Amino acid sequence: MATPVHAPTLVIVCYRPRPGCGARLEALCREHVPALRGLGLVTDRPETLMRSADGSVVEVFEWASAAAIELAHHHPDVQALWAALEDVCTQGTLRELTEAAEPFATFTALG
């Protein structure tokens, strides 16, 4: 069943830090959802940030709607933040993380 266009959508993102960029990646991730929330693009559901054993950062948050996702892809403030993230990381997938193979995937909380 398709998600209604105005329904909130949970997402899980995996960021793999570029060499020497782990601390900057974590700092940018702490700014990411608050910036999106300030623009009304995500819900008030608390986001979760965690680190995998390989140093990847996993972020879980809730977009306000499909329309909000589309708007984010055209908003200059969001584009600037995403460009900064691209400078310090690449995006991976959950299945690339060792933890994803476990029935109870365990990560380190990032606050």
Phi and psi restraints in degrees (range 20) as a CNS / XPLOR table:
assign (resid 1 and name C) (resid 2 and name N)
       (resid 2 and name CA) (resid 2 and name C) 1.0 -74.1 20.0 2
assign (resid 2 and name N) (resid 2 and name CA)
       (resid 2 and name C) (resid 3 and name N) 1.0 146.4 20.0 2
assign (resid 2 and name C) (resid 3 and name N)
       (resid 3 and name CA) (resid 3 and name C) 1.0 -77.9 20.0 2
assign (resid 3 and name N) (resid 3 and name CA)
       (resid 3 and name C) (resid 4 and name N) 1.0 131.6 20.0 2
assign (resid 3 and name C) (resid 4 and name N)
       (resid 4 and name CA) (resid 4 and name C) 1.0 -58.2 20.0 2
assign (resid 4 and name N) (resid 4 and name CA)
       (resid 4 and name C) (resid 5 and name N) 1.0 145.9 20.0 2
assign (resid 4 and name C) (resid 5 and name N)
       (resid 5 and name CA) (resid 5 and name C) 1.0 -60.9 20.0 2
assign (resid 5 and name N) (resid 5 and name CA)
       (resid 5 and name C) (resid 6 and name N) 1.0 -26.1 20.0 2
assign (resid 5 and name C) (resid 6 and name N)
       (resid 6 and name CA) (resid 6 and name C) 1.0 -99.5 20.0 2
assign (resid 6 and name N) (resid 6 and name CA)
       (resid 6 and name C) (resid 7 and name N) 1.0 3.9 20.0 2
assign (resid 6 and name C) (resid 7 and name N)
       (resid 7 and name CA) (resid 7 and name C) 1.0 -83.5 20.0 2
assign (resid 7 and name N) (resid 7 and name CA)
       (resid 7 and name C) (resid 8 and name N) 1.0 142.7 20.0 2
assign (resid 7 and name C) (resid 8 and name N)
       (resid 8 and name CA) (resid 8 and name C) 1.0 -61.8 20.0 2
assign (resid 8 and name N) (resid 8 and name CA)
       (resid 8 and name C) (resid 9 and name N) 1.0 151.1 20.0 2
assign (resid 8 and name C) (resid 9 and name N)
       (resid 9 and name CA) (resid 9 and name C) 1.0 -134.4 20.0 2
assign (resid 9 and name N) (resid 9 and name CA)
       (resid 9 and name C) (resid 10 and name N) 1.0 121.6 20.0 2
assign (resid 9 and name C) (resid 10 and name N)
       (resid 10 and name CA) (resid 10 and name C) 1.0 -78.7 20.0 2
assign (resid 10 and name N) (resid 10 and name CA)
       (resid 10 and name C) (resid 11 and name N) 1.0 139.8 20.0 2
assign (resid 10 and name C) (resid 11 and name N)
       (resid 11 and name CA) (resid 11 and name C) 1.0 -132.0 20.0 2
assign (resid 11 and name N) (resid 11 and name CA)
       (resid 11 and name C) (resid 12 and name N) 1.0 152.8 20.0 2
assign (resid 11 and name C) (resid 12 and name N)
       (resid 12 and name CA) (resid 12 and name C) 1.0 -125.4 20.0 2
assign (resid 12 and name N) (resid 12 and name CA)
       (resid 12 and name C) (resid 13 and name N) 1.0 124.1 20.0 2
assign (resid 12 and name C) (resid 13 and name N)
       (resid 13 and name CA) (resid 13 and name C) 1.0 -120.1 20.0 2
assign (resid 13 and name N) (resid 13 and name CA)
       (resid 13 and name C) (resid 14 and name N) 1.0 141.2 20.0 2
assign (resid 13 and name C) (resid 14 and name N)
       (resid 14 and name CA) (resid 14 and name C) 1.0 -117.2 20.0 2
assign (resid 14 and name N) (resid 14 and name CA)
       (resid 14 and name C) (resid 15 and name N) 1.0 117.4 20.0 2
assign (resid 14 and name C) (resid 15 and name N)
       (resid 15 and name CA) (resid 15 and name C) 1.0 -106.8 20.0 2
assign (resid 15 and name N) (resid 15 and name CA)
       (resid 15 and name C) (resid 16 and name N) 1.0 126.9 20.0 2
assign (resid 15 and name C) (resid 16 and name N)
       (resid 16 and name CA) (resid 16 and name C) 1.0 -103.0 20.0 2
assign (resid 16 and name N) (resid 16 and name CA)
       (resid 16 and name C) (resid 17 and name N) 1.0 116.2 20.0 2
assign (resid 16 and name C) (resid 17 and name N)
       (resid 17 and name CA) (resid 17 and name C) 1.0 -67.2 20.0 2
assign (resid 17 and name N) (resid 17 and name CA)
       (resid 17 and name C) (resid 18 and name N) 1.0 142.5 20.0 2
assign (resid 17 and name C) (resid 18 and name N)
       (resid 18 and name CA) (resid 18 and name C) 1.0 -72.3 20.0 2
assign (resid 18 and name N) (resid 18 and name CA)
       (resid 18 and name C) (resid 19 and name N) 1.0 157.8 20.0 2
assign (resid 18 and name C) (resid 19 and name N)
       (resid 19 and name CA) (resid 19 and name C) 1.0 -51.7 20.0 2
assign (resid 19 and name N) (resid 19 and name CA)
       (resid 19 and name C) (resid 20 and name N) 1.0 129.3 20.0 2
assign (resid 19 and name C) (resid 20 and name N)
       (resid 20 and name CA) (resid 20 and name C) 1.0 77.2 20.0 2
assign (resid 20 and name N) (resid 20 and name CA)
       (resid 20 and name C) (resid 21 and name N) 1.0 6.9 20.0 2
assign (resid 20 and name C) (resid 21 and name N)
       (resid 21 and name CA) (resid 21 and name C) 1.0 -112.1 20.0 2
assign (resid 21 and name N) (resid 21 and name CA)
       (resid 21 and name C) (resid 22 and name N) 1.0 10.8 20.0 2
assign (resid 21 and name C) (resid 22 and name N)
       (resid 22 and name CA) (resid 22 and name C) 1.0 -58.9 20.0 2
assign (resid 22 and name N) (resid 22 and name CA)
       (resid 22 and name C) (resid 23 and name N) 1.0 -46.0 20.0 2
assign (resid 22 and name C) (resid 23 and name N)
       (resid 23 and name CA) (resid 23 and name C) 1.0 -66.2 20.0 2
assign (resid 23 and name N) (resid 23 and name CA)
       (resid 23 and name C) (resid 24 and name N) 1.0 -42.2 20.0 2
assign (resid 23 and name C) (resid 24 and name N)
       (resid 24 and name CA) (resid 24 and name C) 1.0 -66.0 20.0 2
assign (resid 24 and name N) (resid 24 and name CA)
       (resid 24 and name C) (resid 25 and name N) 1.0 -38.2 20.0 2
assign (resid 24 and name C) (resid 25 and name N)
       (resid 25 and name CA) (resid 25 and name C) 1.0 -60.0 20.0 2
assign (resid 25 and name N) (resid 25 and name CA)
       (resid 25 and name C) (resid 26 and name N) 1.0 -47.8 20.0 2
assign (resid 25 and name C) (resid 26 and name N)
       (resid 26 and name CA) (resid 26 and name C) 1.0 -61.1 20.0 2
assign (resid 26 and name N) (resid 26 and name CA)
       (resid 26 and name C) (resid 27 and name N) 1.0 -40.3 20.0 2
assign (resid 26 and name C) (resid 27 and name N)
       (resid 27 and name CA) (resid 27 and name C) 1.0 -63.0 20.0 2
assign (resid 27 and name N) (resid 27 and name CA)
       (resid 27 and name C) (resid 28 and name N) 1.0 -44.3 20.0 2
assign (resid 27 and name C) (resid 28 and name N)
       (resid 28 and name CA) (resid 28 and name C) 1.0 -65.3 20.0 2
assign (resid 28 and name N) (resid 28 and name CA)
       (resid 28 and name C) (resid 29 and name N) 1.0 -38.0 20.0 2
assign (resid 28 and name C) (resid 29 and name N)
       (resid 29 and name CA) (resid 29 and name C) 1.0 -64.3 20.0 2
assign (resid 29 and name N) (resid 29 and name CA)
       (resid 29 and name C) (resid 30 and name N) 1.0 -34.3 20.0 2
assign (resid 29 and name C) (resid 30 and name N)
       (resid 30 and name CA) (resid 30 and name C) 1.0 -67.6 20.0 2
assign (resid 30 and name N) (resid 30 and name CA)
       (resid 30 and name C) (resid 31 and name N) 1.0 -24.0 20.0 2
assign (resid 30 and name C) (resid 31 and name N)
       (resid 31 and name CA) (resid 31 and name C) 1.0 -87.6 20.0 2
assign (resid 31 and name N) (resid 31 and name CA)
       (resid 31 and name C) (resid 32 and name N) 1.0 -25.9 20.0 2
assign (resid 31 and name C) (resid 32 and name N)
       (resid 32 and name CA) (resid 32 and name C) 1.0 -56.2 20.0 2
assign (resid 32 and name N) (resid 32 and name CA)
       (resid 32 and name C) (resid 33 and name N) 1.0 -64.3 20.0 2
assign (resid 32 and name C) (resid 33 and name N)
       (resid 33 and name CA) (resid 33 and name C) 1.0 -67.0 20.0 2
assign (resid 33 and name N) (resid 33 and name CA)
       (resid 33 and name C) (resid 34 and name N) 1.0 -41.4 20.0 2
assign (resid 33 and name C) (resid 34 and name N)
       (resid 34 and name CA) (resid 34 and name C) 1.0 -56.6 20.0 2
assign (resid 34 and name N) (resid 34 and name CA)
       (resid 34 and name C) (resid 35 and name N) 1.0 -37.5 20.0 2
assign (resid 34 and name C) (resid 35 and name N)
       (resid 35 and name CA) (resid 35 and name C) 1.0 -65.9 20.0 2
assign (resid 35 and name N) (resid 35 and name CA)
       (resid 35 and name C) (resid 36 and name N) 1.0 -44.3 20.0 2
assign (resid 35 and name C) (resid 36 and name N)
       (resid 36 and name CA) (resid 36 and name C) 1.0 -63.2 20.0 2
assign (resid 36 and name N) (resid 36 and name CA)
       (resid 36 and name C) (resid 37 and name N) 1.0 -39.9 20.0 2
assign (resid 36 and name C) (resid 37 and name N)
       (resid 37 and name CA) (resid 37 and name C) 1.0 -65.3 20.0 2
assign (resid 37 and name N) (resid 37 and name CA)
       (resid 37 and name C) (resid 38 and name N) 1.0 -39.7 20.0 2
assign (resid 37 and name C) (resid 38 and name N)
       (resid 38 and name CA) (resid 38 and name C) 1.0 -61.1 20.0 2
assign (resid 38 and name N) (resid 38 and name CA)
       (resid 38 and name C) (resid 39 and name N) 1.0 -25.4 20.0 2
assign (resid 38 and name C) (resid 39 and name N)
       (resid 39 and name CA) (resid 39 and name C) 1.0 -92.9 20.0 2
assign (resid 39 and name N) (resid 39 and name CA)
       (resid 39 and name C) (resid 40 and name N) 1.0 0.7 20.0 2
assign (resid 39 and name C) (resid 40 and name N)
       (resid 40 and name CA) (resid 40 and name C) 1.0 76.3 20.0 2
assign (resid 40 and name N) (resid 40 and name CA)
       (resid 40 and name C) (resid 41 and name N) 1.0 20.6 20.0 2
assign (resid 40 and name C) (resid 41 and name N)
       (resid 41 and name CA) (resid 41 and name C) 1.0 -93.5 20.0 2
assign (resid 41 and name N) (resid 41 and name CA)
       (resid 41 and name C) (resid 42 and name N) 1.0 -18.5 20.0 2
assign (resid 41 and name C) (resid 42 and name N)
       (resid 42 and name CA) (resid 42 and name C) 1.0 -124.5 20.0 2
assign (resid 42 and name N) (resid 42 and name CA)
       (resid 42 and name C) (resid 43 and name N) 1.0 161.5 20.0 2
assign (resid 42 and name C) (resid 43 and name N)
       (resid 43 and name CA) (resid 43 and name C) 1.0 -80.0 20.0 2
assign (resid 43 and name N) (resid 43 and name CA)
       (resid 43 and name C) (resid 44 and name N) 1.0 178.9 20.0 2
assign (resid 43 and name C) (resid 44 and name N)
       (resid 44 and name CA) (resid 44 and name C) 1.0 -82.5 20.0 2
assign (resid 44 and name N) (resid 44 and name CA)
       (resid 44 and name C) (resid 45 and name N) 1.0 -0.8 20.0 2
assign (resid 44 and name C) (resid 45 and name N)
       (resid 45 and name CA) (resid 45 and name C) 1.0 -57.8 20.0 2
assign (resid 45 and name N) (resid 45 and name CA)
       (resid 45 and name C) (resid 46 and name N) 1.0 129.2 20.0 2
assign (resid 45 and name C) (resid 46 and name N)
       (resid 46 and name CA) (resid 46 and name C) 1.0 -59.7 20.0 2
assign (resid 46 and name N) (resid 46 and name CA)
       (resid 46 and name C) (resid 47 and name N) 1.0 136.5 20.0 2
assign (resid 46 and name C) (resid 47 and name N)
       (resid 47 and name CA) (resid 47 and name C) 1.0 -81.2 20.0 2
assign (resid 47 and name N) (resid 47 and name CA)
       (resid 47 and name C) (resid 48 and name N) 1.0 161.4 20.0 2
assign (resid 47 and name C) (resid 48 and name N)
       (resid 48 and name CA) (resid 48 and name C) 1.0 -124.4 20.0 2
assign (resid 48 and name N) (resid 48 and name CA)
       (resid 48 and name C) (resid 49 and name N) 1.0 130.6 20.0 2
assign (resid 48 and name C) (resid 49 and name N)
       (resid 49 and name CA) (resid 49 and name C) 1.0 -119.7 20.0 2
assign (resid 49 and name N) (resid 49 and name CA)
       (resid 49 and name C) (resid 50 and name N) 1.0 132.6 20.0 2
assign (resid 49 and name C) (resid 50 and name N)
       (resid 50 and name CA) (resid 50 and name C) 1.0 -146.5 20.0 2
assign (resid 50 and name N) (resid 50 and name CA)
       (resid 50 and name C) (resid 51 and name N) 1.0 157.5 20.0 2
assign (resid 50 and name C) (resid 51 and name N)
       (resid 51 and name CA) (resid 51 and name C) 1.0 -113.9 20.0 2
assign (resid 51 and name N) (resid 51 and name CA)
       (resid 51 and name C) (resid 52 and name N) 1.0 137.6 20.0 2
assign (resid 51 and name C) (resid 52 and name N)
       (resid 52 and name CA) (resid 52 and name C) 1.0 -88.8 20.0 2
assign (resid 52 and name N) (resid 52 and name CA)
       (resid 52 and name C) (resid 53 and name N) 1.0 171.2 20.0 2
assign (resid 52 and name C) (resid 53 and name N)
       (resid 53 and name CA) (resid 53 and name C) 1.0 -61.0 20.0 2
assign (resid 53 and name N) (resid 53 and name CA)
       (resid 53 and name C) (resid 54 and name N) 1.0 -28.8 20.0 2
assign (resid 53 and name C) (resid 54 and name N)
       (resid 54 and name CA) (resid 54 and name C) 1.0 -87.7 20.0 2
assign (resid 54 and name N) (resid 54 and name CA)
       (resid 54 and name C) (resid 55 and name N) 1.0 3.8 20.0 2
assign (resid 54 and name C) (resid 55 and name N)
       (resid 55 and name CA) (resid 55 and name C) 1.0 94.6 20.0 2
assign (resid 55 and name N) (resid 55 and name CA)
       (resid 55 and name C) (resid 56 and name N) 1.0 -5.1 20.0 2
assign (resid 55 and name C) (resid 56 and name N)
       (resid 56 and name CA) (resid 56 and name C) 1.0 -65.5 20.0 2
assign (resid 56 and name N) (resid 56 and name CA)
       (resid 56 and name C) (resid 57 and name N) 1.0 148.9 20.0 2
assign (resid 56 and name C) (resid 57 and name N)
       (resid 57 and name CA) (resid 57 and name C) 1.0 -106.1 20.0 2
assign (resid 57 and name N) (resid 57 and name CA)
       (resid 57 and name C) (resid 58 and name N) 1.0 129.4 20.0 2
assign (resid 57 and name C) (resid 58 and name N)
       (resid 58 and name CA) (resid 58 and name C) 1.0 -109.1 20.0 2
assign (resid 58 and name N) (resid 58 and name CA)
       (resid 58 and name C) (resid 59 and name N) 1.0 129.7 20.0 2
assign (resid 58 and name C) (resid 59 and name N)
       (resid 59 and name CA) (resid 59 and name C) 1.0 -121.5 20.0 2
assign (resid 59 and name N) (resid 59 and name CA)
       (resid 59 and name C) (resid 60 and name N) 1.0 133.6 20.0 2
assign (resid 59 and name C) (resid 60 and name N)
       (resid 60 and name CA) (resid 60 and name C) 1.0 -124.0 20.0 2
assign (resid 60 and name N) (resid 60 and name CA)
       (resid 60 and name C) (resid 61 and name N) 1.0 126.7 20.0 2
assign (resid 60 and name C) (resid 61 and name N)
       (resid 61 and name CA) (resid 61 and name C) 1.0 -153.9 20.0 2
assign (resid 61 and name N) (resid 61 and name CA)
       (resid 61 and name C) (resid 62 and name N) 1.0 174.8 20.0 2
assign (resid 61 and name C) (resid 62 and name N)
       (resid 62 and name CA) (resid 62 and name C) 1.0 -123.2 20.0 2
assign (resid 62 and name N) (resid 62 and name CA)
       (resid 62 and name C) (resid 63 and name N) 1.0 114.8 20.0 2
assign (resid 62 and name C) (resid 63 and name N)
       (resid 63 and name CA) (resid 63 and name C) 1.0 -66.5 20.0 2
assign (resid 63 and name N) (resid 63 and name CA)
       (resid 63 and name C) (resid 64 and name N) 1.0 147.2 20.0 2
assign (resid 63 and name C) (resid 64 and name N)
       (resid 64 and name CA) (resid 64 and name C) 1.0 -67.9 20.0 2
assign (resid 64 and name N) (resid 64 and name CA)
       (resid 64 and name C) (resid 65 and name N) 1.0 -34.2 20.0 2
assign (resid 64 and name C) (resid 65 and name N)
       (resid 65 and name CA) (resid 65 and name C) 1.0 -173.5 20.0 2
assign (resid 65 and name N) (resid 65 and name CA)
       (resid 65 and name C) (resid 66 and name N) 1.0 171.8 20.0 2
assign (resid 65 and name C) (resid 66 and name N)
       (resid 66 and name CA) (resid 66 and name C) 1.0 -64.0 20.0 2
assign (resid 66 and name N) (resid 66 and name CA)
       (resid 66 and name C) (resid 67 and name N) 1.0 -34.4 20.0 2
assign (resid 66 and name C) (resid 67 and name N)
       (resid 67 and name CA) (resid 67 and name C) 1.0 -64.8 20.0 2
assign (resid 67 and name N) (resid 67 and name CA)
       (resid 67 and name C) (resid 68 and name N) 1.0 -36.7 20.0 2
assign (resid 67 and name C) (resid 68 and name N)
       (resid 68 and name CA) (resid 68 and name C) 1.0 -65.3 20.0 2
assign (resid 68 and name N) (resid 68 and name CA)
       (resid 68 and name C) (resid 69 and name N) 1.0 -39.3 20.0 2
assign (resid 68 and name C) (resid 69 and name N)
       (resid 69 and name CA) (resid 69 and name C) 1.0 -61.8 20.0 2
assign (resid 69 and name N) (resid 69 and name CA)
       (resid 69 and name C) (resid 70 and name N) 1.0 -45.7 20.0 2
assign (resid 69 and name C) (resid 70 and name N)
       (resid 70 and name CA) (resid 70 and name C) 1.0 -61.5 20.0 2
assign (resid 70 and name N) (resid 70 and name CA)
       (resid 70 and name C) (resid 71 and name N) 1.0 -43.7 20.0 2
assign (resid 70 and name C) (resid 71 and name N)
       (resid 71 and name CA) (resid 71 and name C) 1.0 -61.8 20.0 2
assign (resid 71 and name N) (resid 71 and name CA)
       (resid 71 and name C) (resid 72 and name N) 1.0 -40.5 20.0 2
assign (resid 71 and name C) (resid 72 and name N)
       (resid 72 and name CA) (resid 72 and name C) 1.0 -57.7 20.0 2
assign (resid 72 and name N) (resid 72 and name CA)
       (resid 72 and name C) (resid 73 and name N) 1.0 -36.5 20.0 2
assign (resid 72 and name C) (resid 73 and name N)
       (resid 73 and name CA) (resid 73 and name C) 1.0 -71.3 20.0 2
assign (resid 73 and name N) (resid 73 and name CA)
       (resid 73 and name C) (resid 74 and name N) 1.0 -4.7 20.0 2
assign (resid 73 and name C) (resid 74 and name N)
       (resid 74 and name CA) (resid 74 and name C) 1.0 -125.8 20.0 2
assign (resid 74 and name N) (resid 74 and name CA)
       (resid 74 and name C) (resid 75 and name N) 1.0 -3.9 20.0 2
assign (resid 74 and name C) (resid 75 and name N)
       (resid 75 and name CA) (resid 75 and name C) 1.0 -83.4 20.0 2
assign (resid 75 and name N) (resid 75 and name CA)
       (resid 75 and name C) (resid 76 and name N) 1.0 127.5 20.0 2
assign (resid 75 and name C) (resid 76 and name N)
       (resid 76 and name CA) (resid 76 and name C) 1.0 -61.7 20.0 2
assign (resid 76 and name N) (resid 76 and name CA)
       (resid 76 and name C) (resid 77 and name N) 1.0 -35.9 20.0 2
assign (resid 76 and name C) (resid 77 and name N)
       (resid 77 and name CA) (resid 77 and name C) 1.0 -66.7 20.0 2
assign (resid 77 and name N) (resid 77 and name CA)
       (resid 77 and name C) (resid 78 and name N) 1.0 -41.2 20.0 2
assign (resid 77 and name C) (resid 78 and name N)
       (resid 78 and name CA) (resid 78 and name C) 1.0 -67.8 20.0 2
assign (resid 78 and name N) (resid 78 and name CA)
       (resid 78 and name C) (resid 79 and name N) 1.0 -42.9 20.0 2
assign (resid 78 and name C) (resid 79 and name N)
       (resid 79 and name CA) (resid 79 and name C) 1.0 -59.9 20.0 2
assign (resid 79 and name N) (resid 79 and name CA)
       (resid 79 and name C) (resid 80 and name N) 1.0 -38.8 20.0 2
assign (resid 79 and name C) (resid 80 and name N)
       (resid 80 and name CA) (resid 80 and name C) 1.0 -65.3 20.0 2
assign (resid 80 and name N) (resid 80 and name CA)
       (resid 80 and name C) (resid 81 and name N) 1.0 -42.0 20.0 2
assign (resid 80 and name C) (resid 81 and name N)
       (resid 81 and name CA) (resid 81 and name C) 1.0 -66.0 20.0 2
assign (resid 81 and name N) (resid 81 and name CA)
       (resid 81 and name C) (resid 82 and name N) 1.0 -42.6 20.0 2
assign (resid 81 and name C) (resid 82 and name N)
       (resid 82 and name CA) (resid 82 and name C) 1.0 -65.7 20.0 2
assign (resid 82 and name N) (resid 82 and name CA)
       (resid 82 and name C) (resid 83 and name N) 1.0 -34.7 20.0 2
assign (resid 82 and name C) (resid 83 and name N)
       (resid 83 and name CA) (resid 83 and name C) 1.0 -64.9 20.0 2
assign (resid 83 and name N) (resid 83 and name CA)
       (resid 83 and name C) (resid 84 and name N) 1.0 -40.1 20.0 2
assign (resid 83 and name C) (resid 84 and name N)
       (resid 84 and name CA) (resid 84 and name C) 1.0 -63.6 20.0 2
assign (resid 84 and name N) (resid 84 and name CA)
       (resid 84 and name C) (resid 85 and name N) 1.0 -39.3 20.0 2
assign (resid 84 and name C) (resid 85 and name N)
       (resid 85 and name CA) (resid 85 and name C) 1.0 -63.7 20.0 2
assign (resid 85 and name N) (resid 85 and name CA)
       (resid 85 and name C) (resid 86 and name N) 1.0 -42.1 20.0 2
assign (resid 85 and name C) (resid 86 and name N)
       (resid 86 and name CA) (resid 86 and name C) 1.0 -62.0 20.0 2
assign (resid 86 and name N) (resid 86 and name CA)
       (resid 86 and name C) (resid 87 and name N) 1.0 -28.2 20.0 2
assign (resid 86 and name C) (resid 87 and name N)
       (resid 87 and name CA) (resid 87 and name C) 1.0 -68.0 20.0 2
assign (resid 87 and name N) (resid 87 and name CA)
       (resid 87 and name C) (resid 88 and name N) 1.0 -27.4 20.0 2
assign (resid 87 and name C) (resid 88 and name N)
       (resid 88 and name CA) (resid 88 and name C) 1.0 -112.1 20.0 2
assign (resid 88 and name N) (resid 88 and name CA)
       (resid 88 and name C) (resid 89 and name N) 1.0 -4.5 20.0 2
assign (resid 88 and name C) (resid 89 and name N)
       (resid 89 and name CA) (resid 89 and name C) 1.0 -156.5 20.0 2
assign (resid 89 and name N) (resid 89 and name CA)
       (resid 89 and name C) (resid 90 and name N) 1.0 169.4 20.0 2
assign (resid 89 and name C) (resid 90 and name N)
       (resid 90 and name CA) (resid 90 and name C) 1.0 -118.8 20.0 2
assign (resid 90 and name N) (resid 90 and name CA)
       (resid 90 and name C) (resid 91 and name N) 1.0 161.2 20.0 2
assign (resid 90 and name C) (resid 91 and name N)
       (resid 91 and name CA) (resid 91 and name C) 1.0 -94.8 20.0 2
assign (resid 91 and name N) (resid 91 and name CA)
       (resid 91 and name C) (resid 92 and name N) 1.0 135.7 20.0 2
assign (resid 91 and name C) (resid 92 and name N)
       (resid 92 and name CA) (resid 92 and name C) 1.0 -114.7 20.0 2
assign (resid 92 and name N) (resid 92 and name CA)
       (resid 92 and name C) (resid 93 and name N) 1.0 -168.7 20.0 2
assign (resid 92 and name C) (resid 93 and name N)
       (resid 93 and name CA) (resid 93 and name C) 1.0 -121.1 20.0 2
assign (resid 93 and name N) (resid 93 and name CA)
       (resid 93 and name C) (resid 94 and name N) 1.0 157.5 20.0 2
assign (resid 93 and name C) (resid 94 and name N)
       (resid 94 and name CA) (resid 94 and name C) 1.0 -59.2 20.0 2
assign (resid 94 and name N) (resid 94 and name CA)
       (resid 94 and name C) (resid 95 and name N) 1.0 -38.9 20.0 2
assign (resid 94 and name C) (resid 95 and name N)
       (resid 95 and name CA) (resid 95 and name C) 1.0 -65.5 20.0 2
assign (resid 95 and name N) (resid 95 and name CA)
       (resid 95 and name C) (resid 96 and name N) 1.0 -16.3 20.0 2
assign (resid 95 and name C) (resid 96 and name N)
       (resid 96 and name CA) (resid 96 and name C) 1.0 -78.0 20.0 2
assign (resid 96 and name N) (resid 96 and name CA)
       (resid 96 and name C) (resid 97 and name N) 1.0 -14.2 20.0 2
assign (resid 96 and name C) (resid 97 and name N)
       (resid 97 and name CA) (resid 97 and name C) 1.0 -86.8 20.0 2
assign (resid 97 and name N) (resid 97 and name CA)
       (resid 97 and name C) (resid 98 and name N) 1.0 135.0 20.0 2
assign (resid 97 and name C) (resid 98 and name N)
       (resid 98 and name CA) (resid 98 and name C) 1.0 -54.2 20.0 2
assign (resid 98 and name N) (resid 98 and name CA)
       (resid 98 and name C) (resid 99 and name N) 1.0 -39.1 20.0 2
assign (resid 98 and name C) (resid 99 and name N)
       (resid 99 and name CA) (resid 99 and name C) 1.0 -60.5 20.0 2
assign (resid 99 and name N) (resid 99 and name CA)
       (resid 99 and name C) (resid 100 and name N) 1.0 -29.1 20.0 2
assign (resid 99 and name C) (resid 100 and name N)
       (resid 100 and name CA) (resid 100 and name C) 1.0 -66.5 20.0 2
assign (resid 100 and name N) (resid 100 and name CA)
       (resid 100 and name C) (resid 101 and name N) 1.0 -18.7 20.0 2
assign (resid 100 and name C) (resid 101 and name N)
       (resid 101 and name CA) (resid 101 and name C) 1.0 -82.0 20.0 2
assign (resid 101 and name N) (resid 101 and name CA)
       (resid 101 and name C) (resid 102 and name N) 1.0 -6.7 20.0 2
assign (resid 101 and name C) (resid 102 and name N)
       (resid 102 and name CA) (resid 102 and name C) 1.0 -96.8 20.0 2
assign (resid 102 and name N) (resid 102 and name CA)
       (resid 102 and name C) (resid 103 and name N) 1.0 146.7 20.0 2
assign (resid 102 and name C) (resid 103 and name N)
       (resid 103 and name CA) (resid 103 and name C) 1.0 -60.8 20.0 2
assign (resid 103 and name N) (resid 103 and name CA)
       (resid 103 and name C) (resid 104 and name N) 1.0 -33.9 20.0 2
assign (resid 103 and name C) (resid 104 and name N)
       (resid 104 and name CA) (resid 104 and name C) 1.0 -121.3 20.0 2
assign (resid 104 and name N) (resid 104 and name CA)
       (resid 104 and name C) (resid 105 and name N) 1.0 86.0 20.0 2
assign (resid 104 and name C) (resid 105 and name N)
       (resid 105 and name CA) (resid 105 and name C) 1.0 -62.8 20.0 2
assign (resid 105 and name N) (resid 105 and name CA)
       (resid 105 and name C) (resid 106 and name N) 1.0 128.1 20.0 2
assign (resid 105 and name C) (resid 106 and name N)
       (resid 106 and name CA) (resid 106 and name C) 1.0 -117.3 20.0 2
assign (resid 106 and name N) (resid 106 and name CA)
       (resid 106 and name C) (resid 107 and name N) 1.0 129.7 20.0 2
assign (resid 106 and name C) (resid 107 and name N)
       (resid 107 and name CA) (resid 107 and name C) 1.0 -129.6 20.0 2
assign (resid 107 and name N) (resid 107 and name CA)
       (resid 107 and name C) (resid 108 and name N) 1.0 166.6 20.0 2
assign (resid 107 and name C) (resid 108 and name N)
       (resid 108 and name CA) (resid 108 and name C) 1.0 -92.6 20.0 2
assign (resid 108 and name N) (resid 108 and name CA)
       (resid 108 and name C) (resid 109 and name N) 1.0 125.8 20.0 2
assign (resid 108 and name C) (resid 109 and name N)
       (resid 109 and name CA) (resid 109 and name C) 1.0 -68.3 20.0 2
assign (resid 109 and name N) (resid 109 and name CA)
       (resid 109 and name C) (resid 110 and name N) 1.0 142.1 20.0 2
assign (resid 109 and name C) (resid 110 and name N)
       (resid 110 and name CA) (resid 110 and name C) 1.0 -108.7 20.0 2
assign (resid 110 and name N) (resid 110 and name CA)
       (resid 110 and name C) (resid 111 and name N) 1.0 30.1 20.0 2
